[in-house]
């Protein structure tokens, strides 16, 4: 009956902490859909870096082309302006007949430029037909100049301070050819820039993804060898932070594996003793009944054997239950809710009091609310109070008090037993550890280990001290708050 009840308890506890099928599914990460192309991260880096470098080259080329075009146009304007000033000075002191000769002389040395001149005080232009409109800008000596491009010609009109006007027009084809050659050079630069962009983006992507490739190799190595080796980390960039997070995960996994291995080894060792003893007693019973010599031992000895078997079954049942609780505490699938710690303590005390009616319990608890797992926080106080009752003699007293402050509450559990030696106090929370003077007492050696594990997970602290009666004092500091009115 004891084993059957333990199996039911085990199944109930297992159902409480095991993962659901949905929670067992790995986290799903959607593939990056860069520009809807589904490119890999390396390809995305190549494309982005290449686009940025190509854009920079294109902007540089456009600015260079604009600068070259502006320089050519300004050079043409300066040349036409200097010629127009020279003609205007001659027009101010020449007659109309001399003016025509001056224009002919000018065109002889400047065959590609049209010239039209109007002397001071006249609206008549001599020379070629050149449009003289446009927007004029005043110069520092009182002249006005207009420059514009029309009909494939660069036209400059100068009005001197004394009233003479000179209009010059030059075909822009030579400058266009020059600009065309600049454009061709810029196209070559663009092509080289595109090639450079591809090369640079490939190198940058390879360098940027090197830590990720190293991380990928490390993960593959862990998968292949199951050795949780940390990665060497250099620098403090984002990828270094990822590597540190990976190393932290590896350390957590290593700690979990170590705890699991230690738990299995310790559990096997602890289960071996009662199992071997129980097997010996059962084999003795079987041998007697098979041989027909049931009377080879007395009734008292038979009763003692039966009592030993039941005690060993109870010990195994308790040990298995404690192992289940430890496994449950290692599971992350727990939800924290608001708990009334004072009510939990009162319920735990009622359960222990029914098992130890020969011990006097003194209890006081201030109201206190904390966040926690209801099952775990229900088990930890039971273990604490039960441990105090176990070490208290018949007629002894166990004192339980919970005193609330502003941001913390202090639980004190005092027993009237022999106490714990100072050298042993740091070890009482180790799994399966039992002090030399306690090895004759019943128990699995897991009760206080479960308490410590539960309290650590809930942000509480526990200390082992000496009680006023010379026994053991367990002092626990809980986080939380006082309940508000109506809670």
C-alpha positions as CSV (number, residue, x, y, z in Angstrom):
1,X,0.0,0.0,0.0
2,X,2.8,2.4,0.8
3,X,4.5,1.9,-2.6
4,X,1.2,2.2,-4.4
5,X,0.5,5.6,-2.7
6,X,4.1,6.7,-3.5
7,X,3.5,5.9,-7.2
8,X,0.3,8.0,-7.1
9,X,2.1,10.8,-5.4
10,X,4.9,10.6,-7.9
11,X,2.5,10.8,-10.8
12,X,0.7,13.7,-9.3
13,X,3.9,15.6,-8.7
14,X,5.2,14.7,-12.1
15,X,2.1,16.0,-13.8
16,X,2.5,19.3,-11.9
17,X,6.0,20.1,-13.2
18,X,6.4,18.3,-16.5
19,X,6.4,20.4,-19.7
20,X,3.4,20.5,-22.0
21,X,3.8,19.4,-25.6
22,X,3.6,23.0,-26.7
23,X,6.4,24.0,-24.3
24,X,8.6,21.2,-25.4
25,X,8.7,22.6,-28.9
26,X,11.9,24.5,-29.6
27,X,11.6,28.3,-30.0
28,X,10.7,29.1,-33.6
29,X,12.8,31.8,-35.3
30,X,11.5,33.2,-38.6
31,X,14.0,33.4,-41.4
32,X,15.0,36.9,-42.3
33,X,13.2,38.1,-45.5
34,X,15.6,40.9,-46.6
35,X,13.8,42.7,-49.4
36,X,11.6,39.6,-49.8
37,X,14.6,37.6,-51.1
38,X,15.2,35.3,-48.2
39,X,19.0,36.0,-48.3
40,X,21.4,34.6,-45.7
41,X,23.0,36.9,-43.2
42,X,26.2,36.9,-45.1
43,X,24.5,37.8,-48.3
44,X,22.6,40.5,-46.6
45,X,25.8,42.0,-45.2
46,X,27.4,41.8,-48.7
47,X,24.4,43.5,-50.3
48,X,24.0,46.2,-47.7
49,X,27.7,47.0,-47.6
50,X,28.0,46.9,-51.4
51,X,25.0,49.2,-51.8
52,X,26.4,51.7,-49.3
53,X,29.9,51.7,-50.9
54,X,28.4,51.9,-54.4
55,X,26.1,54.8,-53.3
56,X,29.1,56.6,-51.8
57,X,31.0,56.1,-55.1
58,X,28.0,57.3,-57.1
59,X,27.6,60.4,-55.0
60,X,31.3,61.1,-55.3
61,X,31.2,60.7,-59.0
62,X,28.1,62.9,-59.4
63,X,29.7,65.6,-57.3
64,X,32.9,65.3,-59.3
65,X,31.0,65.6,-62.6
66,X,29.1,68.6,-61.3
67,X,32.4,70.2,-60.1
68,X,34.1,69.5,-63.5
69,X,31.1,70.9,-65.4
70,X,30.9,74.0,-63.2
71,X,34.7,74.6,-63.6
72,X,34.5,74.3,-67.4
73,X,31.5,76.7,-67.6
74,X,33.2,79.2,-65.2
75,X,36.4,79.0,-67.3
76,X,34.4,79.8,-70.5
77,X,32.6,82.7,-68.7
78,X,35.9,84.1,-67.5
79,X,37.4,83.9,-71.0
80,X,34.4,85.5,-72.6
81,X,34.3,88.2,-69.9
82,X,37.9,89.2,-70.4
83,X,37.4,89.4,-74.1
84,X,34.1,91.4,-73.7
85,X,35.9,93.9,-71.4
86,X,38.7,94.4,-73.9
87,X,36.1,95.0,-76.8
88,X,34.1,97.4,-74.6
89,X,37.2,99.6,-73.8
90,X,37.9,99.8,-77.5
91,X,34.2,100.5,-78.4
92,X,34.1,103.4,-75.9
93,X,36.8,105.3,-77.9
94,X,36.3,104.0,-81.5
95,X,34.0,105.3,-84.3
96,X,31.5,103.1,-86.0
97,X,33.9,102.5,-88.9
98,X,36.7,101.6,-86.6
99,X,34.3,99.5,-84.6
100,X,33.6,97.2,-87.5
101,X,37.3,96.8,-88.1
102,X,37.9,96.0,-84.5
103,X,35.2,93.3,-84.7
104,X,36.7,91.8,-87.8
105,X,40.1,91.8,-86.2
106,X,38.6,90.1,-83.1
107,X,36.9,87.4,-85.2
108,X,40.1,86.8,-87.1
109,X,41.8,85.6,-83.9
110,X,38.7,84.1,-82.3
111,X,36.9,82.4,-85.2
112,X,34.6,80.3,-82.9
113,X,33.1,83.3,-81.1
114,X,30.3,85.5,-82.4
115,X,30.6,89.2,-81.4
116,X,28.0,92.0,-81.4
117,X,29.0,95.5,-80.2
118,X,26.9,98.6,-79.5
119,X,28.8,101.8,-78.9
120,X,28.0,104.2,-76.1
121,X,24.9,106.3,-76.7
122,X,23.6,104.0,-79.5
123,X,21.1,101.1,-79.7
124,X,22.6,99.8,-82.9
125,X,24.7,96.6,-82.8
126,X,27.5,95.9,-85.2
127,X,28.8,92.4,-86.0
128,X,27.0,89.1,-85.6
129,X,23.5,88.5,-84.6
130,X,23.7,87.6,-80.9
131,X,20.7,87.7,-78.5
132,X,21.4,90.4,-75.9
133,X,18.7,89.5,-73.3
134,X,19.0,87.7,-70.0
135,X,19.3,88.6,-66.3
136,X,22.0,91.2,-65.6
137,X,24.1,91.3,-62.5
138,X,26.0,94.5,-61.4
139,X,29.7,94.3,-61.1
140,X,32.0,96.2,-58.7
141,X,32.9,99.0,-61.2
142,X,29.3,99.6,-62.4
143,X,29.2,97.2,-65.3
144,X,26.4,94.7,-65.8
145,X,26.9,91.2,-67.0
146,X,24.5,88.5,-68.2
147,X,25.5,84.9,-68.8
148,X,23.3,82.1,-70.1
149,X,23.3,79.1,-72.4
150,X,20.8,79.1,-75.3
151,X,20.8,77.3,-78.7
152,X,23.9,75.4,-77.9
153,X,25.9,78.6,-77.2
154,X,27.2,80.2,-74.1
155,X,26.2,83.8,-74.3
156,X,27.8,86.7,-72.3
157,X,26.5,90.3,-72.5
158,X,28.4,93.2,-71.0
159,X,27.1,96.7,-70.4
160,X,29.9,99.1,-69.6
161,X,29.5,102.0,-67.2
162,X,29.7,104.4,-70.1
163,X,26.9,102.7,-72.0
164,X,28.7,100.5,-74.5
165,X,27.3,96.9,-74.9
166,X,29.2,93.8,-76.0
167,X,27.6,90.4,-76.6
168,X,29.7,87.3,-77.2
169,X,28.5,83.8,-78.0
170,X,30.6,80.7,-78.2
171,X,29.6,77.2,-79.1
172,X,29.5,74.9,-76.2
173,X,30.6,71.8,-78.1
174,X,34.2,71.9,-77.1
175,X,33.2,72.1,-73.4
176,X,30.6,69.4,-74.0
177,X,33.3,67.2,-75.5
178,X,35.4,67.9,-72.5
179,X,32.5,67.1,-70.2
180,X,31.8,64.0,-72.2
181,X,35.4,62.8,-71.6
182,X,35.0,63.6,-67.9
183,X,31.7,61.6,-67.9
184,X,33.5,58.7,-69.6
185,X,36.2,58.8,-66.9
186,X,33.6,58.9,-64.2
187,X,31.8,55.9,-65.7
188,X,35.1,54.0,-65.5
189,X,35.4,55.2,-61.9
190,X,31.9,54.0,-61.2
191,X,32.6,50.6,-62.7
192,X,35.8,50.3,-60.6
193,X,33.9,51.6,-57.6
194,X,31.2,48.9,-58.0
195,X,33.9,46.2,-58.2
196,X,35.6,47.7,-55.1
197,X,32.2,47.8,-53.4
198,X,31.7,44.1,-54.0
199,X,35.2,43.3,-52.8
200,X,34.9,45.5,-49.7
201,X,31.5,44.2,-48.8
202,X,32.6,40.6,-49.2
203,X,35.7,41.2,-46.9
204,X,33.6,43.1,-44.4
205,X,30.9,40.4,-44.3
206,X,33.5,37.7,-43.8
207,X,35.2,39.7,-41.0
208,X,31.9,40.6,-39.3
209,X,30.6,37.0,-39.4
210,X,33.9,35.3,-38.3
211,X,32.8,35.3,-34.6
212,X,29.5,33.9,-35.6
213,X,31.2,31.1,-37.6
214,X,33.4,30.4,-34.6
215,X,30.2,30.2,-32.5
216,X,28.6,27.9,-35.0
217,X,31.7,25.6,-35.0
218,X,31.6,25.6,-31.2
219,X,27.9,24.6,-31.1
220,X,28.6,21.9,-33.7
221,X,31.5,20.7,-31.5
222,X,29.3,20.6,-28.4
223,X,26.6,18.7,-30.4
224,X,29.2,16.2,-31.7
225,X,31.3,15.7,-28.5
226,X,28.8,16.8,-25.8
227,X,31.7,18.6,-24.2
228,X,30.6,22.0,-22.9
229,X,33.7,24.1,-23.6
230,X,33.5,27.9,-23.3
231,X,34.5,30.1,-26.2
232,X,37.5,32.5,-25.9
233,X,36.0,36.1,-25.9
234,X,37.9,39.2,-27.0
235,X,36.6,42.8,-27.1
236,X,33.3,44.2,-26.0
237,X,31.2,44.4,-29.2
238,X,27.9,42.9,-29.8
239,X,29.3,39.6,-31.0
240,X,31.5,39.4,-28.0
241,X,28.4,39.8,-25.8
242,X,26.7,37.0,-27.8
243,X,29.8,34.8,-27.1
244,X,29.6,35.7,-23.4
245,X,25.9,34.8,-23.3
246,X,26.7,31.5,-25.0
247,X,29.5,30.8,-22.5
248,X,27.0,31.6,-19.7
249,X,24.5,29.2,-21.2
250,X,27.3,26.6,-21.4
251,X,28.2,27.1,-17.7
252,X,24.5,26.8,-16.8
253,X,24.2,23.6,-18.8
254,X,27.4,22.2,-17.2
255,X,26.1,23.0,-13.8
256,X,22.8,21.4,-14.6
257,X,24.6,18.3,-15.9
258,X,26.8,18.1,-12.9
259,X,23.9,18.4,-10.5
260,X,22.0,15.8,-12.5
261,X,25.0,13.4,-12.5
262,X,25.5,14.0,-8.8
263,X,21.8,13.5,-8.0
264,X,21.7,10.2,-9.9
265,X,24.9,9.0,-8.3
266,X,23.8,10.0,-4.8
267,X,20.3,8.6,-5.3
268,X,21.7,5.3,-6.5
269,X,23.9,5.1,-3.4
270,X,21.2,6.0,-1.0
271,X,18.6,3.7,-2.6
272,X,21.1,0.8,-2.5
273,X,21.1,0.5,1.3
274,X,17.4,0.1,2.0
275,X,16.8,-1.9,-1.2
276,X,19.6,-4.4,-0.3
277,X,18.3,-4.8,3.2
278,X,14.7,-5.1,2.1
279,X,15.7,-7.7,-0.6
280,X,17.5,-9.8,2.0
281,X,14.5,-9.8,4.3
282,X,12.1,-10.7,1.5
283,X,14.4,-13.5,0.3
284,X,14.5,-14.9,3.8
285,X,10.7,-14.9,3.9
286,X,10.5,-16.6,0.5
287,X,13.1,-19.2,1.4
288,X,11.2,-20.1,4.6
289,X,7.9,-20.5,2.8
290,X,9.3,-22.4,-0.1
291,X,11.1,-24.8,2.2
292,X,8.0,-25.2,4.4
293,X,10.0,-24.2,7.5
294,X,7.9,-21.3,8.5
295,X,8.5,-22.2,12.2
296,X,12.3,-21.9,11.9
297,X,12.0,-18.4,13.4
298,X,9.9,-17.2,16.3
299,X,6.8,-15.1,15.9
300,X,8.6,-12.2,17.5
301,X,11.5,-12.5,14.9
302,X,8.9,-12.7,12.1
303,X,7.2,-9.6,13.4
304,X,10.5,-7.8,13.5
305,X,11.3,-8.8,9.9
306,X,7.9,-7.5,8.8
307,X,8.5,-4.3,10.7
308,X,11.9,-3.9,9.1
309,X,10.5,-4.5,5.6
310,X,7.7,-1.9,6.1
311,X,10.2,0.6,7.5
312,X,12.5,0.1,4.6
313,X,9.6,0.5,2.2
314,X,8.7,3.7,4.0
315,X,12.3,4.9,3.8
316,X,12.4,4.2,0.1
317,X,9.0,5.9,-0.4
318,X,10.2,9.0,1.4
319,X,13.5,9.0,-0.5
320,X,11.7,8.7,-3.9
321,X,9.3,11.5,-2.9
322,X,12.3,13.7,-2.0
323,X,14.0,13.0,-5.3
324,X,10.8,13.9,-7.1
325,X,10.7,17.2,-5.2
326,X,14.4,17.9,-6.1
327,X,13.7,17.1,-9.8
328,X,10.7,19.4,-9.6
329,X,12.7,22.2,-8.2
330,X,15.2,21.9,-11.1
331,X,12.4,22.4,-13.6
332,X,11.9,26.0,-14.9
333,X,8.2,25.4,-15.6
334,X,6.8,27.1,-12.5
335,X,4.6,30.1,-12.2
336,X,5.0,32.5,-9.3
337,X,1.8,33.9,-7.8
338,X,1.0,35.9,-4.7
339,X,1.2,33.7,-1.6
340,X,0.2,34.3,2.0
341,X,3.2,33.1,3.8
342,X,1.6,33.2,7.3
343,X,-1.2,30.9,6.0
344,X,1.3,28.5,4.4
345,X,3.2,28.2,7.7
346,X,0.0,27.6,9.7
347,X,-1.0,24.8,7.3
348,X,2.5,23.3,7.5
349,X,2.4,23.3,11.2
350,X,-1.0,21.5,11.3
351,X,0.5,18.7,9.2
352,X,3.6,18.3,11.3
353,X,1.6,18.5,14.6
354,X,-0.5,15.5,13.5
355,X,2.6,13.5,13.1
356,X,4.3,14.6,16.4
357,X,1.6,15.1,19.0
358,X,4.3,14.5,21.7
359,X,6.0,17.9,20.9
360,X,4.7,21.3,22.0
361,X,4.5,23.9,19.2
362,X,4.5,27.6,19.8
363,X,3.4,29.6,16.7
364,X,3.0,33.3,15.8
365,X,3.0,34.7,12.3
366,X,2.5,38.3,11.1
367,X,0.6,38.6,7.8
368,X,3.0,38.5,4.8
369,X,2.6,38.3,1.0
370,X,5.4,37.1,-1.3
371,X,5.7,35.9,-4.9
372,X,6.3,32.2,-5.2
373,X,5.5,28.7,-6.4
374,X,2.6,27.4,-4.2
375,X,3.7,23.7,-4.2
376,X,7.4,24.4,-3.4
377,X,6.6,27.0,-0.7
378,X,4.2,24.6,0.8
379,X,6.9,21.9,1.0
380,X,9.8,23.9,2.4
381,X,8.1,25.0,5.7
382,X,6.9,21.5,6.3
383,X,10.5,20.2,6.0
384,X,11.8,23.0,8.3
385,X,9.2,22.4,11.0
386,X,9.4,18.6,10.6
387,X,13.2,18.7,11.0
388,X,12.8,20.7,14.2
389,X,10.2,18.3,15.6
390,X,12.4,15.3,14.7
391,X,15.3,16.6,16.7
392,X,13.2,17.7,19.7
393,X,12.7,15.1,22.4
394,X,9.3,14.0,23.7
395,X,7.8,16.9,25.6
396,X,10.2,19.3,23.8
397,X,9.1,22.6,22.4
398,X,9.4,23.9,18.8
399,X,9.0,27.7,18.4
400,X,7.9,29.1,15.0
401,X,7.6,32.9,14.5
402,X,7.3,35.1,11.4
403,X,8.0,38.8,12.1
404,X,7.2,41.2,9.3
405,X,9.1,44.4,8.5
406,X,8.7,46.9,5.7
407,X,10.4,45.0,2.8
408,X,11.2,41.6,4.4
409,X,9.9,39.1,6.9
410,X,12.0,36.9,9.2
411,X,11.0,33.3,10.0
412,X,12.6,31.7,13.0
413,X,12.2,28.0,13.7
414,X,13.8,26.9,17.1
415,X,14.0,23.3,18.3
416,X,15.0,21.9,21.7
417,X,17.3,19.3,20.4
418,X,21.1,18.8,20.7
419,X,21.9,21.5,18.1
420,X,24.3,21.4,15.2
421,X,28.0,21.8,15.7
422,X,29.4,25.0,14.1
423,X,31.7,23.1,11.7
424,X,28.6,21.1,10.4
425,X,26.3,24.1,9.8
426,X,27.5,24.9,6.3
427,X,27.0,21.3,5.2
428,X,23.5,20.6,6.4
429,X,22.0,21.9,3.1
430,X,24.1,19.5,1.0
431,X,22.2,16.7,-0.7
432,X,22.3,13.4,1.2
433,X,24.6,14.9,3.8
434,X,24.0,13.6,7.3
435,X,26.1,14.6,10.3
436,X,27.8,11.7,12.2
437,X,25.5,12.1,15.2
438,X,22.3,12.0,13.0
439,X,23.0,8.9,10.9
440,X,21.0,6.8,13.3
441,X,17.9,9.0,12.8
442,X,15.4,8.3,10.1
443,X,15.4,10.5,7.0
444,X,16.8,10.7,3.5
445,X,19.2,13.6,4.0
446,X,17.3,15.6,1.4
447,X,14.9,17.6,3.4
448,X,17.1,20.6,4.1
449,X,18.6,20.4,0.6
450,X,15.1,20.9,-0.8
451,X,14.5,23.8,1.6
452,X,17.7,25.5,0.5
453,X,16.9,25.0,-3.2
454,X,13.3,26.3,-2.8
455,X,14.5,29.4,-0.8
456,X,17.2,30.2,-3.3
457,X,14.8,30.2,-6.1
458,X,12.4,32.5,-4.2
459,X,15.1,35.0,-3.3
460,X,15.1,34.1,0.4
461,X,18.1,33.5,2.6
462,X,18.5,30.8,5.3
463,X,21.0,30.8,8.2
464,X,21.8,28.1,10.8
465,X,22.2,29.3,14.3
466,X,21.9,28.2,17.9
467,X,18.5,28.6,19.6
468,X,17.9,29.9,23.1
469,X,17.3,26.3,24.3
470,X,20.7,25.2,23.0
471,X,19.1,23.5,20.0
472,X,19.1,24.6,16.4
473,X,17.7,27.8,15.0
474,X,16.7,28.1,11.4
475,X,16.4,31.8,10.4
476,X,14.9,32.6,7.0
477,X,14.7,36.1,5.5
478,X,11.8,36.4,2.9
479,X,11.2,39.1,0.4
480,X,7.7,40.5,-0.1
481,X,5.3,43.0,1.4
482,X,2.7,43.4,4.1
483,X,-0.8,42.7,2.8
484,X,-3.0,45.7,2.1
485,X,-6.4,46.1,3.7
486,X,-8.8,43.6,2.3
487,X,-6.2,41.2,1.0
